[in-house]
């Protein structure tokens, strides 16, 4: 794809965070009575390469192959056969996974040993992100992530369904890749989409595209904007949302977050619309939406999209009588530990009663922005007065320095679950606590 640069859009790091305020069974052939009718699709972690330098050989990297896997609906048996062909063991984290304690890394699911395989049956439609980075900052190379899509039985009307897995790399002057936690001041930051430095999305006038955008970066918070188009968000973190327009056309994602958006191709044939990425430093073109010279695919754009079918989550969360807890990280919050320091002998962050609504007031006391990830339980972001919530579910949330958010979730799954806190700097550690539902 030629380098078609356009005027950058203005977005500071603080603006980035202000705007952002805005089912698996492992080692089993099918999950909980589900009849599997399709063969598992292979997904390997192995040595590979990624083209990061123009005119130079591709850089050696650890990769998932393929890095984006599209599966049939869960009712048809959405199965994956995972193989670890890396030289070391890893811990797998499934973003979008609800309620499976047996898959909880460090707590219930043992490390994925090299030369072994595991089978997974995904039981709910949505956009997932699978990563192997928990506790892996001391490895020789950055650990990979993969996008997985389980199609709906009744998908929205679109002409094309595209997966965009965005990853970041720190390339040292000697041509090797740095792992998070190491000084990267002399390294070059490079972003890729689906393993390439540029990506071209072809369309025709009046087509409707569904873009499944996954932030597969290690630490970076990113924002995307498609010049001249108005994204309609229909799902966040793999769960249906009431359709709404992206604020100022910008889609903001924390590491591991996913956004499903509809793009109506309303421009005339031969239009070229750059897609810019912003990470709080400077915008950069990362992809292009290119219109063919063919006539429009239909006489007018499609009518507004209807909400996706509910994913089994409750329509309402009763906040009156909810269990309420406070959490903080950064500064003097010494209760958070790296992966190799976490133990269930440590006191839990809180104990929730099964079937109860839990409200967490979470404050970032550090001097820098950070992200928070809740395992096993999707949550609602509450309004300031706790009198309502945003019209979507999340599993990951952004915090500016000194910011407090209140979230609510249904403690529906008994067991021990992880809480993750991570700064957005490349050298920031990934820290953990755990909580109990009983």
ABEGO torsion letter per residue (X at the ends): XBBBBBBBBBBBAAAAAAAAAXXBBBGBABBGGBBBABBBBBBBBBBBBBBABBGBBBBBBBBBOBABBBBBBAAAGBBBBBBBABABBBBBBBBGBBGBAAABBGAABBBBBBGBBBBBBBABBEBBBBBAABGAAABABBBBBBBBBBBBABBBBBABBBBBBBBBBBBBAAGBBBBBGBBAAABBBBBBBGGBABBBBBBBBGBBBBBBBBBABAABBBBBBBBGBBBBBABBGGBBBBBBBBBGGBBBBBBGBBBBBBBBBABBBGBBBBBBBBAGABBBBABBBBBBABBBABABBBBBBBBBBBAGBBABBBABGBBBBBBBBEEABAABBBAAABBAABBBABBBBBGBBBBBBBBBABABBBBBBBBGBBBBBBBAAGAEBBABBBABBBBBBGBBBBBBBBBABBEBBBBBBBBABAABBBBBBBBBBX
